[in-house]
Amino acid sequence: MPEEDRSAKVGGSADRSAIITGDSNTATITITNYYYRDTTVVPIESTDVSSENLVCPYRGLFHFGPDDAEFFFGREVFVEELFAATQNRNFIPVLGASGSGKSSVVLAGLVPKLQQSSHWKFTHFRPGSDPFHALALALVPLYTQNLDATDKIIQARKLSQSLGDAEISLADVFAQIHQNHPTDRVLLIADQFEEIYTLCADHKIRHSFLDSLLVSFQSSAYQSQYNHVLVATMRADFLGNALSYPAFGDVLKTDIKLRSMNHDELSQVIAKPAEKLGVTFEGGLVERILDDVEDEPGNLPLLEFALTELWKQRKGKQLTHAAYQHIGKVQGALARHADRNYGKLSAAQKEQVRRIFIQLVHPGEGTQDTRRVATKAELGEERWKLVKQLADDRLVVTSQNAANQETVEVVHEALIRNWEELGKWMKADRSFRAWQETLRFAMLQWQKMQRDEGALLRGAVLTEAEEKLKQRREELSKGEQEFIQASVALRQGSKQRIYLSLGGIGSILLLALGIWGWLNYTTSGQLTQIRWQLTNISQQITSPEYQSQAAVAFAKDENYDQALKLANQIQDSRYKARALSAIAQAIGKLKQPEKAAPLLENVIASANQIQDS
């Protein structure tokens, strides 16, 4: 008889998962917008029938959730610290290394404790690439009641837009939620908060989102308890990114850091869950495992995975040294598991698995690589069959996002760090993946702007994209291919049109005199295109057209020093005049004619250098 699968299945209600904690007498804990991961459980290799139906008290590479609380040990001190913080603070950043158990301590430690102590509503989100929308999905079920699934999606999009445009504040939203639930406090769980740096590429959206949170979750010396509390878990290696935005950095001065477990706490993690089920460790095995666990919080997933594999190898109600040796011990269990399942595949399947996995890793820039969520549409129908097999092997996790799209991600970042094969793939394809992530950001902006042709690729950037399309078409999604092809089509169409030539003094003076209206007709899509080109500025800066566009982009971002620096480097007078006039226009909008006027004089001077053509 196979072991009981304790995981709540993904699916059903799109906005809440009901999680039952512990025994049958415990109240139901409902976390809105929380999708608990599904896992396939393999039957144990035991001949003792009486022990076959024991649930596995270890979670492998999955975090502990509310229904795992009875088996969650070793973090009691930290849970108490978090609980105390919720009584007098309303923004609680929780920082720790990848794999240190940040999600588990909130979901399996803090949430059940709050549920027992008072009346709370819990809601959960991960920022993803569109943090306002992710937040709206978490709030709509509490904010607007009695909606069907379609209306919830519509309301989430409306709320996301209103929050992003600052038409309403989060304080307004929580005031309505409190009106709907007057006797409850609300815990908003922002899990994997580092996604605002790894997945949200637009720094203006990121800063606007942070500002929205910071304004709505301000602590006050005159208030001892808050109706709504935000707990944000974030990897400690992104602290530098966070501190670069001073307003957020101030909040992080009072963060709660998840330290490494001491010897006694790790011993509880190993022995206590099995002890609750009457299962023992062979003499000296707990100490042996402790010796093998290096003093790094990020090794907890490796420990949990090894214990899960060890559990499946138990003999009756005992865990043995021989079984521990067989699984490869703590450091080798995960890699051995991945290698074993990868080794079963054909050569063609192995190549497809490589392509799948590099899409599930976001290449770090000065930080460790992180996992990335990919959709079925990105990977394609054929690869999705293999994705399901990888999910059965517990190497990836499949789920659904808010738009009911099927998604997949690496089961845990420990796999990224510890599976040698995946490390080799990322080393070989790092530059391609970094380029692809930049392409995706530009594509998403194009799609958001109703496919404005101004957001399409141009120049050297388009040339590079064409080469990538020829070389690695199968590794680009249909959407990415379409984006590149649309850019190529625009360029080909442009060659057949007659463009206004700015040759001659008369034309350039018309440009100078008309600059006050010229920039007003520059679309947001064109601005996105310019920003896209700026990503490769260090390589392409010798092109006068490129220099001009870069200067204009900096001017629009009000970085006038950099804009002027670039404009003055332009050797071609036509492009230099265009850049200077655009900068003058931007400064003119700020009502600084004393700065704009000299720039217009430079435009005229540049015009004098242009020969009629």
C-alpha positions as CSV (number, residue, x, y, z in Angstrom):
1,M,0.0,0.0,0.0
2,P,1.6,3.3,-1.0
3,E,2.3,6.1,1.5
4,E,-0.4,8.8,1.9
5,D,0.0,11.9,-0.2
6,R,-0.5,14.8,2.1
7,S,-0.2,17.5,-0.5
8,A,-3.3,19.5,-1.4
9,K,-3.8,19.1,-5.2
10,V,-3.4,22.2,-7.3
11,G,-6.7,23.2,-8.9
12,G,-10.2,23.8,-7.8
13,S,-10.8,27.3,-6.5
14,A,-8.6,29.8,-8.3
15,D,-8.2,32.1,-5.3
16,R,-8.0,30.0,-2.2
17,S,-6.6,26.7,-1.0
18,A,-8.0,25.2,2.2
19,I,-5.3,23.6,4.2
20,I,-6.1,21.4,7.2
21,T,-3.5,21.4,9.9
22,G,-2.4,18.5,12.1
23,D,-5.1,16.3,13.4
24,S,-8.8,16.4,12.7
25,N,-9.6,18.6,15.7
26,T,-7.6,21.5,14.3
27,A,-9.4,24.3,12.6
28,T,-9.1,24.8,8.9
29,I,-6.6,27.5,7.8
30,T,-7.5,29.2,4.6
31,I,-4.8,31.1,2.7
32,T,-6.1,33.1,-0.2
33,N,-4.2,32.8,-3.5
34,Y,-1.9,30.2,-2.0
35,Y,-1.2,27.2,-4.3
36,Y,0.2,24.3,-2.4
37,R,2.5,22.2,-4.6
38,D,1.6,18.8,-5.7
39,T,4.1,15.9,-5.4
40,T,4.1,12.4,-6.5
41,V,5.0,10.0,-3.7
42,V,6.7,6.7,-4.5
43,P,5.9,3.6,-2.5
44,I,8.4,2.8,0.2
45,E,10.7,-0.1,-0.1
46,S,9.6,-1.9,3.1
47,T,8.3,-5.4,3.8
48,D,6.7,-4.3,7.1
49,V,3.0,-3.9,6.2
50,S,2.2,-2.1,9.5
51,S,4.6,0.7,8.6
52,E,3.6,1.1,4.9
53,N,0.8,3.6,5.5
54,L,2.8,6.1,7.6
55,V,2.9,9.5,6.1
56,C,6.3,10.9,5.3
57,P,7.0,13.7,7.9
58,Y,9.8,15.2,5.8
59,R,9.1,17.6,2.9
60,G,12.0,16.9,0.5
61,L,12.5,20.0,-1.6
62,F,9.0,21.4,-0.9
63,H,8.5,24.0,1.8
64,F,6.4,23.2,4.9
65,G,2.9,24.4,4.8
66,P,0.2,24.8,7.4
67,D,-0.8,21.2,7.1
68,D,2.8,20.2,7.9
69,A,2.9,22.2,11.2
70,E,3.0,19.1,13.4
71,F,6.2,18.0,11.8
72,F,7.9,21.4,11.6
73,F,10.7,21.6,14.2
74,G,13.8,23.6,14.9
75,R,12.5,27.1,14.4
76,E,10.4,27.7,17.6
77,V,12.5,30.6,18.7
78,F,12.2,32.4,15.4
79,V,8.5,31.7,15.1
80,E,8.1,33.4,18.5
81,E,10.1,36.4,17.3
82,L,7.9,36.7,14.2
83,F,4.8,36.3,16.3
84,A,5.9,39.1,18.6
85,A,6.6,41.4,15.6
86,T,3.1,41.0,14.3
87,Q,1.8,42.5,17.5
88,N,3.4,45.9,17.1
89,R,4.7,46.1,13.5
90,N,3.0,46.1,10.1
91,F,5.9,45.5,7.7
92,I,8.1,42.6,8.6
93,P,10.9,41.7,6.2
94,V,12.3,38.2,6.7
95,L,15.7,37.7,5.2
96,G,17.7,34.5,4.9
97,A,19.9,32.5,2.6
98,S,18.2,30.5,-0.2
99,G,17.0,27.3,1.4
100,S,17.1,28.5,4.9
101,G,13.4,27.9,5.4
102,K,11.9,31.4,5.1
103,S,8.6,30.2,3.5
104,S,8.3,27.3,5.9
105,V,8.8,29.4,9.0
106,V,6.0,31.8,7.9
107,L,3.5,29.2,6.5
108,A,4.1,26.3,8.9
109,G,5.2,28.3,11.9
110,L,3.7,31.8,12.1
111,V,0.4,31.2,10.3
112,P,-0.8,28.3,12.6
113,K,0.3,30.3,15.7
114,L,-1.6,33.4,14.6
115,Q,-4.7,31.2,13.8
116,Q,-4.6,29.8,17.3
117,S,-4.1,33.2,19.0
118,S,-6.7,35.5,17.3
119,H,-8.9,36.1,14.3
120,W,-6.9,36.5,11.1
121,K,-7.3,36.4,7.4
122,F,-4.3,35.1,5.4
123,T,-3.5,35.9,1.8
124,H,-0.4,35.1,-0.2
125,F,1.4,36.3,-3.4
126,R,4.8,36.1,-5.2
127,P,5.6,39.4,-7.0
128,G,6.6,37.8,-10.3
129,S,7.1,40.0,-13.4
130,D,4.0,42.1,-12.7
131,P,3.9,42.8,-8.9
132,F,0.8,45.0,-8.9
133,H,-1.2,42.3,-10.6
134,A,0.1,39.6,-8.3
135,L,-0.8,41.8,-5.3
136,A,-4.3,42.5,-6.7
137,L,-4.9,38.7,-7.2
138,A,-4.2,38.3,-3.5
139,L,-6.4,41.1,-2.4
140,V,-9.5,40.9,-4.6
141,P,-11.1,37.9,-2.9
142,L,-11.0,39.8,0.4
143,Y,-11.7,43.2,-1.1
144,T,-14.6,42.3,-3.4
145,Q,-16.8,39.5,-2.2
146,N,-19.1,37.0,-3.9
147,L,-17.5,37.1,-7.4
148,D,-17.3,34.3,-9.8
149,A,-13.9,33.2,-11.2
150,T,-14.2,35.4,-14.3
151,D,-15.2,38.5,-12.4
152,K,-12.3,38.0,-10.0
153,I,-9.9,38.0,-12.9
154,I,-11.5,41.2,-14.3
155,Q,-11.5,42.9,-10.9
156,A,-7.8,41.9,-10.3
157,R,-6.8,43.6,-13.6
158,K,-8.8,46.7,-12.7
159,L,-7.4,46.9,-9.2
160,S,-3.8,46.3,-10.5
161,Q,-4.2,49.2,-13.0
162,S,-5.6,51.5,-10.3
163,L,-2.8,50.7,-7.9
164,G,-0.2,51.1,-10.6
165,D,-1.6,54.4,-11.7
166,A,-1.9,55.5,-8.0
167,E,-5.6,56.2,-8.5
168,I,-6.3,54.4,-5.3
169,S,-4.0,53.5,-2.4
170,L,-3.5,50.2,-0.7
171,A,-4.7,51.9,2.5
172,D,-8.1,52.4,0.7
173,V,-8.1,48.7,-0.3
174,F,-7.4,47.5,3.3
175,A,-10.0,49.9,4.6
176,Q,-12.6,48.2,2.5
177,I,-11.3,44.7,3.5
178,H,-11.6,45.7,7.1
179,Q,-15.1,46.8,6.5
180,N,-15.8,43.4,4.9
181,H,-14.2,41.6,7.8
182,P,-14.4,43.9,10.9
183,T,-13.4,41.3,13.4
184,D,-10.3,40.0,11.5
185,R,-6.8,41.2,11.1
186,V,-5.1,40.5,7.7
187,L,-1.7,38.9,7.2
188,L,-0.4,39.6,3.7
189,I,2.4,37.2,2.8
190,A,4.8,38.3,0.1
191,D,6.8,35.2,-0.6
192,Q,10.1,35.2,-2.6
193,F,10.1,39.0,-2.6
194,E,13.4,39.0,-4.5
195,E,11.3,38.4,-7.6
196,I,10.9,42.2,-7.9
197,Y,14.6,42.2,-8.9
198,T,14.8,38.9,-10.7
199,L,11.6,39.0,-12.7
200,C,10.3,42.6,-12.7
201,A,12.8,44.2,-15.2
202,D,11.2,47.7,-15.2
203,H,12.8,49.7,-12.3
204,K,10.0,52.3,-12.4
205,I,7.3,49.7,-11.8
206,R,9.5,48.2,-9.1
207,H,10.0,51.5,-7.3
208,S,6.3,52.5,-7.7
209,F,5.3,49.1,-6.2
210,L,7.7,49.5,-3.3
211,D,6.4,53.0,-2.7
212,S,2.9,51.8,-2.6
213,L,3.7,49.2,0.0
214,L,5.8,51.5,2.1
215,V,3.1,54.2,2.2
216,S,0.4,51.7,3.2
217,F,2.5,49.8,5.7
218,Q,4.0,52.6,7.7
219,S,4.7,52.0,11.4
220,S,3.6,54.6,13.9
221,A,4.7,55.2,17.5
222,Y,1.1,56.0,18.4
223,Q,-0.3,52.6,17.3
224,S,0.4,49.4,19.1
225,Q,-1.5,47.0,16.8
226,Y,-2.4,47.0,13.1
227,N,-5.4,45.7,11.2
228,H,-3.1,44.5,8.4
229,V,0.4,43.2,8.5
230,L,2.9,42.5,5.6
231,V,5.5,39.7,6.0
232,A,7.9,39.6,3.1
233,T,10.4,36.8,2.7
234,M,13.5,37.6,0.7
235,R,16.9,36.0,0.0
236,A,19.7,37.8,1.8
237,D,21.9,38.0,-1.2
238,F,19.4,40.6,-2.7
239,L,19.9,42.9,0.3
240,G,22.3,45.0,-1.8
241,N,19.6,45.5,-4.4
242,A,17.1,46.5,-1.8
243,L,19.4,48.9,0.0
244,S,20.0,50.7,-3.3
245,Y,16.5,52.2,-2.9
246,P,16.8,54.2,0.3
247,A,13.1,54.2,1.3
248,F,13.1,50.4,1.3
249,G,16.5,50.3,2.9
250,D,15.2,52.1,5.9
251,V,12.5,49.4,6.5
252,L,15.2,46.7,6.2
253,K,17.1,48.2,9.2
254,T,14.5,46.4,11.4
255,D,14.4,43.2,9.4
256,I,14.3,39.8,11.0
257,K,17.2,37.6,9.8
258,L,16.9,33.8,9.7
259,R,20.1,32.6,11.2
260,S,21.7,29.2,10.7
261,M,20.3,26.4,13.0
262,N,22.5,25.3,15.9
263,H,23.3,21.7,16.7
264,D,20.2,21.1,18.9
265,E,17.8,22.7,16.4
266,L,19.2,20.6,13.5
267,S,18.9,17.5,15.7
268,Q,15.2,18.2,16.2
269,V,14.8,18.7,12.4
270,I,16.2,15.2,11.9
271,A,14.8,13.2,14.7
272,K,11.6,14.8,16.0
273,P,9.3,14.2,12.9
274,A,10.1,10.5,12.8
275,E,9.8,10.2,16.5
276,K,6.2,11.5,16.3
277,L,5.4,8.5,14.1
278,G,7.2,6.0,16.3
279,V,10.1,5.6,13.8
280,T,13.7,5.5,15.2
281,F,17.2,6.0,13.8
282,E,19.8,3.3,14.1
283,G,22.3,4.1,16.8
284,G,24.7,6.9,15.9
285,L,22.9,7.8,12.6
286,V,21.5,11.1,13.8
287,E,25.0,12.2,14.8
288,R,26.4,11.0,11.5
289,I,23.9,13.0,9.5
290,L,24.6,16.1,11.7
291,D,28.3,15.7,10.9
292,D,27.5,15.6,7.2
293,V,25.4,18.8,7.3
294,E,27.7,21.7,6.7
295,D,27.1,24.9,8.8
296,E,25.2,26.6,6.1
297,P,21.5,27.5,6.2
298,G,21.2,26.8,2.5
299,N,21.9,23.2,3.1
300,L,18.5,22.6,4.8
301,P,16.8,21.5,1.5
302,L,19.6,19.0,1.0
303,L,19.0,17.6,4.5
304,E,15.3,17.4,4.0
305,F,15.6,15.7,0.7
306,A,18.1,13.2,2.1
307,L,15.7,12.5,5.0
308,T,12.8,12.0,2.6
309,E,14.9,9.5,0.5
310,L,16.0,7.8,3.7
311,W,12.4,7.5,4.8
312,K,11.5,5.6,1.7
313,Q,14.3,3.1,2.4
314,R,13.4,2.4,6.0
315,K,13.2,-1.1,7.3
316,G,10.0,-1.4,9.3
317,K,10.1,1.5,11.8
318,Q,13.8,2.0,11.7
319,L,16.1,4.2,9.6
320,T,19.5,2.6,9.0
321,H,23.1,3.4,8.3
322,A,23.0,1.1,5.2
323,A,20.1,3.0,3.7
324,Y,21.8,6.3,4.4
325,Q,24.9,5.2,2.6
326,H,22.8,3.8,-0.3
327,I,21.0,7.2,-1.0
328,G,24.4,9.0,-1.2
329,K,24.2,10.8,2.2
330,V,23.2,14.5,2.6
331,Q,25.5,16.0,0.0
332,G,25.0,13.3,-2.7
333,A,21.3,12.4,-2.4
334,L,19.8,15.2,-4.6
335,A,22.4,15.0,-7.3
336,R,22.2,11.2,-7.4
337,H,18.4,11.4,-7.7
338,A,18.7,13.9,-10.6
339,D,21.4,11.9,-12.3
340,R,19.5,8.6,-11.9
341,N,16.3,10.0,-13.5
342,Y,18.2,11.9,-16.2
343,G,20.2,8.8,-17.1
344,K,17.0,6.9,-17.9
345,L,16.3,9.2,-20.8
346,S,17.1,8.8,-24.5
347,A,19.7,11.1,-26.2
348,A,16.8,13.1,-27.8
349,Q,15.0,13.4,-24.5
350,K,18.2,14.5,-22.7
351,E,18.6,17.4,-25.2
352,Q,15.0,18.4,-24.6
353,V,15.5,18.3,-20.9
354,R,18.5,20.5,-21.2
355,R,16.4,23.1,-23.1
356,I,13.7,22.8,-20.5
357,F,15.9,23.3,-17.6
358,I,17.9,26.3,-18.9
359,Q,14.5,28.1,-19.3
360,L,13.7,27.4,-15.6
361,V,16.8,29.3,-14.4
362,H,17.1,33.0,-14.3
363,P,20.8,33.9,-14.7
364,G,22.0,36.1,-11.8
365,E,23.9,39.3,-12.2
366,G,26.2,39.5,-9.3
367,T,23.9,37.1,-7.4
368,Q,23.3,33.4,-7.5
369,D,21.1,32.1,-10.2
370,T,17.4,31.8,-9.3
371,R,14.5,29.7,-10.5
372,R,12.1,31.0,-13.1
373,V,8.5,30.0,-13.8
374,A,7.8,29.0,-17.4
375,T,4.5,28.5,-19.0
376,K,3.3,25.5,-21.2
377,A,2.9,28.0,-24.1
378,E,6.6,28.9,-23.9
379,L,7.9,25.3,-23.8
380,G,5.4,23.9,-26.3
381,E,3.1,20.8,-26.3
382,E,5.8,18.3,-27.1
383,R,8.1,19.3,-24.3
384,W,5.2,19.5,-21.9
385,K,4.9,15.7,-22.0
386,L,8.5,15.5,-20.8
387,V,7.8,18.2,-18.2
388,K,5.1,15.9,-16.7
389,Q,7.6,13.1,-16.5
390,L,10.1,15.4,-14.7
391,A,7.3,16.4,-12.3
392,D,6.7,12.7,-11.6
393,D,10.4,12.4,-10.8
394,R,10.2,15.4,-8.5
395,L,12.7,17.5,-10.4
396,V,10.2,20.2,-11.3
397,V,6.8,21.4,-10.0
398,T,3.8,22.0,-12.2
399,S,1.0,24.3,-11.3
400,Q,-1.3,27.0,-12.7
401,N,-1.0,30.7,-12.7
402,A,-3.8,33.3,-12.2
403,A,-4.6,33.2,-15.9
404,N,-5.1,29.5,-15.6
405,Q,-2.0,28.8,-17.7
406,E,-0.1,25.7,-16.9
407,T,3.3,26.5,-15.4
408,V,6.5,24.7,-14.4
409,E,9.5,25.6,-12.2
410,V,12.5,23.9,-10.7
411,V,11.5,22.0,-7.5
412,H,14.0,24.0,-5.5
413,E,17.0,26.3,-6.0
414,A,19.1,23.7,-4.3
415,L,18.9,21.7,-7.5
416,I,20.4,24.7,-9.4
417,R,23.3,24.9,-7.0
418,N,24.0,21.2,-6.5
419,W,23.2,19.3,-9.8
420,E,26.4,19.4,-11.7
421,E,24.8,18.7,-15.1
422,L,22.5,21.7,-14.8
423,G,25.5,23.8,-13.7
424,K,27.3,22.8,-17.0
425,W,24.3,23.7,-19.1
426,M,24.0,27.2,-17.5
427,K,27.7,27.8,-17.9
428,A,27.5,27.0,-21.6
429,D,24.3,29.0,-22.2
430,R,24.6,31.9,-19.7
431,S,25.0,34.6,-22.3
432,F,22.1,33.3,-24.4
433,R,19.8,33.1,-21.4
434,A,20.8,36.7,-20.3
435,W,20.1,37.9,-23.8
436,Q,16.8,36.1,-23.9
437,E,15.6,37.6,-20.7
438,T,16.3,41.1,-22.1
439,L,14.4,40.1,-25.2
440,R,11.5,39.0,-23.2
441,F,11.3,42.2,-21.3
442,A,11.2,44.2,-24.6
443,M,8.6,41.7,-26.0
444,L,6.3,42.1,-23.0
445,Q,6.5,45.9,-23.3
446,W,5.5,45.6,-27.0
447,Q,2.6,43.5,-26.0
448,K,1.5,45.8,-23.2
449,M,1.5,48.7,-25.7
450,Q,-0.8,47.0,-28.1
451,R,2.1,46.0,-30.3
452,D,3.2,49.6,-31.0
453,E,5.7,49.5,-33.8
454,G,7.8,51.9,-31.9
455,A,8.6,49.2,-29.4
456,L,10.0,46.8,-32.0
457,L,13.7,46.0,-32.4
458,R,16.0,48.1,-34.6
459,G,19.6,48.4,-35.7
460,A,22.3,46.2,-34.2
461,V,19.9,44.8,-31.6
462,L,17.6,43.5,-34.4
463,T,20.6,42.1,-36.2
464,E,21.6,40.1,-33.2
465,A,18.1,38.9,-32.6
466,E,17.9,37.7,-36.3
467,E,21.1,35.7,-35.7
468,K,19.7,34.1,-32.6
469,L,16.5,33.3,-34.4
470,K,18.5,31.5,-37.1
471,Q,20.7,29.6,-34.6
472,R,18.3,28.7,-31.8
473,R,14.8,29.0,-33.2
474,E,13.6,25.9,-31.2
475,E,14.7,27.5,-27.9
476,L,12.7,30.7,-28.5
477,S,9.0,30.7,-27.7
478,K,6.4,31.5,-30.4
479,G,5.9,34.9,-28.9
480,E,9.6,35.7,-29.0
481,Q,9.8,34.5,-32.6
482,E,6.8,36.6,-33.6
483,F,8.4,39.7,-31.9
484,I,11.6,39.3,-33.9
485,Q,9.8,38.6,-37.1
486,A,7.6,41.7,-36.7
487,S,10.7,43.8,-36.1
488,V,12.2,42.4,-39.3
489,A,9.0,43.1,-41.3
490,L,9.0,46.7,-40.0
491,R,12.6,47.2,-41.2
492,Q,11.9,45.7,-44.6
493,G,8.8,47.9,-45.0
494,S,10.8,51.0,-43.9
495,K,13.2,50.5,-46.8
496,Q,10.4,51.1,-49.2
497,R,9.2,54.3,-47.7
498,I,10.5,57.8,-48.3
499,Y,11.7,59.4,-45.1
500,L,12.2,63.1,-44.5
501,S,15.9,63.9,-44.8
502,L,17.2,66.4,-42.4
503,G,19.9,67.6,-44.8
504,G,20.4,71.3,-45.0
505,I,20.2,74.3,-42.7
506,G,16.6,74.9,-43.5
507,S,15.4,71.5,-42.4
508,I,17.5,71.5,-39.2
509,L,16.2,75.0,-38.3
510,L,12.7,73.7,-38.7
511,L,13.6,70.9,-36.3
512,A,15.0,73.4,-33.8
513,L,12.0,75.7,-34.0
514,G,9.5,72.8,-33.8
515,I,11.0,70.8,-31.0
516,W,8.4,71.9,-28.5
517,G,5.9,69.6,-30.3
518,W,8.3,67.0,-31.7
519,L,8.8,65.0,-28.5
520,N,5.1,65.1,-27.6
521,Y,4.6,62.7,-30.5
522,T,7.2,60.2,-29.4
523,T,5.2,57.2,-28.2
524,S,5.9,55.2,-25.0
525,G,6.7,52.3,-27.3
526,Q,9.6,54.3,-28.9
527,L,10.9,55.1,-25.4
528,T,10.8,51.4,-24.6
529,Q,12.7,50.7,-27.8
530,I,15.4,53.2,-26.8
531,R,15.7,51.7,-23.3
532,W,16.1,48.3,-24.9
533,Q,18.9,49.6,-27.0
534,L,20.6,51.1,-24.0
535,T,21.1,47.6,-22.6
536,N,23.9,47.1,-25.0
537,I,25.3,50.7,-24.9
538,S,28.8,49.6,-24.0
539,Q,29.0,47.6,-27.2
540,Q,27.1,49.8,-29.7
541,I,28.0,53.3,-28.6
542,T,30.1,54.0,-31.7
543,S,27.0,54.3,-33.9
544,P,25.9,57.9,-34.2
545,E,22.3,56.8,-34.6
546,Y,22.6,54.7,-31.5
547,Q,24.4,57.5,-29.5
548,S,21.6,59.9,-30.5
549,Q,18.8,57.5,-29.3
550,A,20.7,56.8,-26.1
551,A,21.1,60.5,-25.4
552,V,17.3,61.0,-26.0
553,A,16.5,58.2,-23.6
554,F,18.6,59.6,-20.8
555,A,17.0,63.0,-21.4
556,K,13.5,61.6,-21.0
557,D,14.6,59.9,-17.8
558,E,15.9,63.4,-16.7
559,N,19.5,62.2,-16.5
560,Y,20.7,65.4,-18.4
561,D,24.4,65.0,-17.5
562,Q,24.6,61.6,-19.1
563,A,22.4,62.8,-22.0
564,L,24.7,65.7,-22.8
565,K,27.8,63.6,-22.4
566,L,26.6,61.2,-25.0
567,A,25.3,64.0,-27.3
568,N,28.7,65.7,-27.3
569,Q,30.4,62.5,-28.3
570,I,28.4,62.3,-31.6
571,Q,30.6,63.1,-34.6
572,D,27.7,63.2,-37.1
573,S,26.2,66.7,-37.0
574,R,22.7,65.6,-38.0
575,Y,22.5,63.1,-35.2
576,K,24.1,65.5,-32.8
577,A,21.5,68.1,-33.6
578,R,18.7,65.7,-33.1
579,A,20.0,64.7,-29.7
580,L,20.6,68.2,-28.5
581,S,17.2,69.4,-29.6
582,A,15.5,66.5,-27.8
583,I,17.5,67.4,-24.6
584,A,16.5,71.0,-24.9
585,Q,12.9,70.0,-25.3
586,A,13.1,67.8,-22.1
587,I,14.7,70.6,-20.1
588,G,12.2,73.1,-21.6
589,K,9.4,71.0,-20.2
590,L,10.9,71.6,-16.7
591,K,10.7,75.4,-17.4
592,Q,14.4,75.9,-17.4
593,P,15.0,78.1,-20.5
594,E,18.3,79.2,-19.2
595,K,19.6,75.7,-19.8
596,A,17.5,74.9,-22.9
597,A,18.5,78.1,-24.9
598,P,22.2,77.3,-25.2
599,L,21.3,73.8,-26.4
600,L,19.3,75.3,-29.2
601,E,22.2,77.5,-30.1
602,N,24.3,74.3,-30.4
603,V,21.6,72.8,-32.6
604,I,21.9,75.8,-35.0
605,A,25.7,75.5,-34.9
606,S,25.5,71.8,-35.8
607,A,23.2,72.8,-38.7
608,N,25.8,75.1,-40.0
609,Q,28.2,72.1,-40.4
610,I,25.7,70.1,-42.5
611,Q,26.1,70.4,-46.2
612,D,23.0,70.4,-48.4
613,S,22.3,67.1,-49.9
